[in-house]
Amino acid sequence: MTIKEIIIKYCQQLENISDTPRLDVELLLKKALGDVDSMYIRMNLDKALSDEQEKYFLEMMKDRLNERPIAYIIGNREFMGLDFFVKEGVLIPRPDTETLVEEIINICNNKTGLNILDIGTGSGAITVSLAKYLDKSHVVSVDISDIALEIASKNAISNKVDERIDFIKSDVFSNVSDETKFDIIVSNPPYIRKADISGLDRQVKDFEPYNALEGGEDGLDFYRRITEESRQFLKQDGILAYEVGHDQASDVSKIMQQNGFKGIYTKCDLQGFERVVIGFYNN
């Protein structure tokens, strides 16, 4: 089949599975053709795939039609203009989280040498992006998952910021030195209500790691724990920054207020939902 024939055929098959069928097909084609770029696809629509290339494409398409997330199939995802390795066992980076990273960069734009703690590193999307875009910053990045630490470390190396990141296996603050003080503590913790997990899209609940999704009965367990414990690790006027669920901003703001945080505010994502909560600690 030619590239054009494949796009037409498989866009139709993906319509009930994906919100972006054309993009999905092109991503699989780019992988099958040896990691070519988008311009190559557009300039070679009449080019036929070799038998080996077509076989590889069809194997990946079979996975996609079975609703396996595209990022797990091709093994990477773009985030903040950077390329990240991903595989099952780590949460796939999402555009919503870019709102959190962009806001931290905005409020710290004129500061250098910041000491940052990222709780729940996952693929390392937040950690690596902050190390990349905040000049001379140092990031301590923690996760309880060995797979997450492996992938995040790989992403730090590929994006050339590994010398400014320390990866630590830790259950939240359990293995973080209590003598260390941070300018920023940031987290995109598990925040899905336990009862809501079964209703998630199959591409999420059947493939992405459960422990990166479930945040307790009301989804707020990690916000309570991190907020309370963060107080001994933040510098004066240190920043605590969260990504939250689309209806959790008010509850998380109250948790932060109850723990002594001031100047608390929220930021909306591109869909208009309050997805970021930020506060400043005055001890």
C-alpha positions in Angstrom: 0.0 0.0 0.0 1.1 3.6 -0.5 1.3 6.1 2.3 -1.9 7.8 1.0 -3.8 4.5 0.9 -2.8 3.7 4.4 -3.8 7.1 5.7 -7.3 6.9 4.1 -7.9 3.3 5.2 -6.7 3.5 8.8 -8.1 7.0 9.6 -11.5 5.5 9.0 -10.8 2.5 11.3 -9.5 4.7 14.1 -12.4 7.2 14.1 -14.2 5.5 17.0 -11.0 5.0 19.0 -9.0 8.2 18.7 -9.8 11.9 18.7 -6.8 12.4 16.3 -7.0 9.5 13.8 -4.9 11.2 11.1 -2.2 12.1 13.6 -2.1 8.6 15.0 -1.7 7.1 11.5 1.0 9.5 10.6 2.9 8.8 13.9 2.9 5.1 13.2 3.9 5.7 9.5 6.8 7.9 10.6 8.0 5.1 13.0 7.6 2.3 10.4 9.5 4.4 7.8 12.5 4.8 10.1 11.6 7.9 12.2 11.1 10.2 9.2 9.6 13.6 9.7 6.1 14.9 8.9 7.3 16.7 5.7 8.5 13.3 4.4 5.0 11.9 4.8 3.4 14.8 3.0 5.9 14.8 0.1 5.7 11.1 -0.5 2.0 10.2 -0.4 2.3 8.0 -3.5 5.3 6.1 -2.2 4.6 2.4 -1.4 5.9 0.9 1.8 8.3 -2.1 1.6 7.0 -5.4 2.8 9.0 -5.1 6.0 7.8 -1.5 6.6 4.2 -2.5 6.0 4.4 -5.4 8.3 5.9 -3.2 11.0 3.1 -0.6 10.5 0.4 -3.3 10.6 1.7 -4.7 13.9 1.7 -1.3 15.5 -1.8 -0.5 14.1 -3.1 -3.7 15.5 -2.0 -2.5 19.0 -3.6 0.9 18.3 -6.9 -0.7 17.2 -6.8 -2.6 20.5 -6.7 0.9 22.2 -3.1 0.8 23.4 -2.0 4.4 23.7 -0.1 5.7 20.8 2.8 6.9 23.0 3.4 3.4 24.4 3.4 2.0 20.8 6.0 4.4 19.4 7.8 4.8 22.7 7.9 8.6 22.9 5.9 11.7 23.5 6.6 15.4 23.0 6.3 17.7 26.0 7.3 21.4 26.3 9.2 21.1 23.0 11.3 18.2 24.3 11.2 14.5 23.4 10.5 12.0 26.1 10.8 8.2 26.2 7.8 6.5 27.6 6.7 3.0 28.2 4.0 1.2 30.2 4.7 1.7 33.9 4.9 5.5 33.6 2.1 8.0 33.1 2.1 9.5 29.6 3.0 13.3 29.6 -0.1 15.4 28.8 -0.6 18.9 27.5 -2.5 19.8 30.7 0.7 19.5 32.6 2.5 22.0 30.4 0.2 24.6 32.0 1.9 23.8 35.4 5.4 23.9 34.0 4.8 27.1 32.1 3.5 28.9 35.1 6.5 27.9 37.3 8.8 29.1 34.5 6.9 32.4 34.3 7.0 33.2 38.0 10.7 32.2 38.2 11.9 33.7 34.9 14.4 36.1 36.4 15.8 33.7 39.0 18.7 31.4 38.6 20.2 28.5 40.6 16.8 27.4 42.1 16.6 24.3 44.2 13.5 22.3 43.1 11.8 19.2 44.3 9.5 17.2 42.0 7.4 14.6 43.8 6.2 11.7 41.6 8.5 12.2 38.6 6.9 9.6 36.3 8.5 10.0 32.9 10.5 13.0 34.2 8.5 15.5 32.1 8.2 18.1 34.8 11.7 17.5 36.2 13.5 17.6 32.9 11.6 20.6 31.5 12.2 22.7 34.6 15.9 21.8 34.6 16.1 22.7 30.9 14.3 26.0 31.0 15.2 27.4 34.5 18.9 28.5 34.2 21.3 26.7 36.5 18.5 25.2 38.6 19.0 21.9 40.5 16.2 19.4 40.7 15.7 16.6 43.2 13.2 14.2 41.6 11.5 11.4 43.6 9.3 8.5 42.8 8.4 5.2 44.5 8.6 3.4 41.1 11.8 1.9 39.8 10.5 2.0 36.3 9.7 5.7 36.6 13.1 6.5 37.9 14.7 4.5 35.1 12.7 6.3 32.4 13.1 9.7 33.9 16.9 9.3 34.2 17.0 8.2 30.6 15.1 11.4 29.6 17.4 13.6 31.6 20.4 12.2 29.8 18.8 12.5 26.3 17.8 16.1 27.0 21.3 16.9 28.5 20.2 18.0 32.0 21.2 14.9 34.0 24.1 16.7 35.7 21.6 19.0 37.4 19.1 16.3 38.6 19.3 13.9 41.5 16.9 10.9 41.2 15.8 9.3 44.5 13.5 6.4 45.2 11.2 7.8 47.8 7.6 7.6 49.1 6.9 11.3 48.9 9.4 12.9 51.4 10.5 9.6 53.1 14.1 9.6 51.6 14.5 13.4 51.1 17.0 14.9 53.5 15.2 17.0 56.1 18.2 19.4 56.0 17.5 20.3 52.4 15.4 23.4 51.7 13.7 24.0 48.4 12.7 27.1 46.5 10.0 25.1 44.7 8.1 21.9 45.4 6.1 20.7 42.5 3.8 17.7 42.0 1.3 16.2 39.7 0.2 13.5 42.1 -2.4 10.8 41.7 -5.8 12.6 42.0 -8.5 10.3 40.5 -11.2 9.3 43.0 -11.0 5.6 43.7 -14.7 5.1 42.7 -14.0 6.9 39.4 -11.2 4.7 38.1 -13.5 2.1 36.6 -15.2 4.8 34.5 -12.0 6.1 32.9 -11.3 5.6 29.2 -9.9 2.1 28.5 -6.8 3.6 27.1 -6.0 5.1 30.5 -7.4 2.5 33.0 -6.1 -0.6 31.2 -2.7 0.6 30.2 -1.4 3.5 32.5 -0.1 2.6 36.0 -2.9 2.5 38.6 -0.7 3.9 41.3 -0.1 7.1 39.2 -3.9 7.6 38.9 -5.7 6.8 42.2 -5.7 9.5 44.9 -7.9 7.9 47.5 -11.6 8.1 48.2 -11.9 11.8 47.4 -8.8 12.1 45.2 -7.1 14.4 47.7 -4.9 12.0 49.8 -1.6 13.1 48.2 -2.5 16.8 48.3 -3.0 16.6 52.1 0.1 14.6 52.7 2.4 16.6 50.5 1.1 20.0 51.6 1.5 19.2 55.3 5.0 17.6 55.0 6.3 20.2 52.5 6.4 22.9 55.2 9.6 21.6 56.7 11.3 21.4 53.3 10.4 24.8 51.8 12.4 28.0 52.1 10.8 31.2 53.4 8.3 32.2 50.7 8.9 28.9 48.9 6.5 27.9 46.2 4.3 24.8 46.3 2.8 24.1 42.9 0.3 21.4 41.9 -1.6 20.0 39.0 -5.1 19.1 40.1 -8.2 17.5 38.7 -10.6 19.7 36.8 -12.9 20.1 39.8 -10.3 20.0 42.7 -8.8 23.5 42.7 -11.0 24.9 45.4 -10.4 21.9 47.7 -6.7 21.9 47.2 -6.5 25.6 47.8 -8.3 25.1 51.1 -5.8 22.4 52.1 -2.9 24.8 51.3 -4.6 27.6 53.2 -5.1 25.4 56.3 -1.4 24.6 56.2 -0.2 28.2 56.3 0.2 29.0 52.6 -0.4 32.5 51.4 -1.0 34.1 48.0 -2.8 31.0 46.7 -4.0 31.3 43.1 -5.1 29.0 40.2 -4.4 28.9 36.5 -6.7 27.5 33.8 -5.8 25.1 31.1 -6.6 25.7 27.4 -10.1 24.3 28.0 -10.8 26.8 30.8 -10.5 24.4 33.7 -8.6 25.4 36.9 -5.8 22.8 36.7 -3.0 24.5 38.5 -2.9 25.6 42.1 0.1 27.6 43.5 0.8 29.0 46.9 3.7 30.5 48.9 4.8 29.3 52.4 5.5 31.8 55.2 6.7 29.9 58.2 
